[in-house]
């Protein structure tokens, strides 16, 4: 199962454990310069 993480502009992980991209993006939109990536 694919997991998504939220990272800041420096690539540091802020949050993890999102199993759909929409909930990760919803979380990330409250954080300046955050982005959503697939967990490797």
Phi and psi in degrees as a GROMACS rama.xvg file:
@    title "Ramachandran Plot"
@    xaxis  label "Phi"
@    yaxis  label "Psi"
@TYPE xy
-77.2693  135.707  UNK-2
-117.598  142.895  UNK-3
-112.851  147.54  UNK-4
-126.838  157.92  UNK-5
-108.548  128.692  UNK-6
-123.407  152.177  UNK-7
-85.2462  -176.349  UNK-8
-67.8113  -14.2147  UNK-9
-95.8841  0.205263  UNK-10
87.6569  9.95616  UNK-11
-82.9529  135.188  UNK-12
-72.2715  129.9  UNK-13
-100.108  -42.2923  UNK-14
-149.152  151.799  UNK-15
-142.829  174.994  UNK-16
93.3214  16.3788  UNK-17
-89.8342  127.186  UNK-18
-102.094  2.33726  UNK-19
-139.294  147.38  UNK-20
-66.156  -32.155  UNK-21
-62.61  -41.9156  UNK-22
-69.5207  -34.1458  UNK-23
-65.8213  -41.8322  UNK-24
-68.1762  -34.9318  UNK-25
-62.3315  -41.956  UNK-26
-65.2673  -43.9923  UNK-27
-68.9125  -26.5699  UNK-28
-68.5382  -16.2302  UNK-29
-86.191  -3.89125  UNK-30
-115.903  123.17  UNK-31
-61.154  135.259  UNK-32
64.8555  15.051  UNK-33
-81.7164  154.42  UNK-34
-139.603  164.365  UNK-35
-110.002  133.871  UNK-36
-133.619  156.306  UNK-37
-73.2074  137.777  UNK-38
-72.6174  133.266  UNK-39
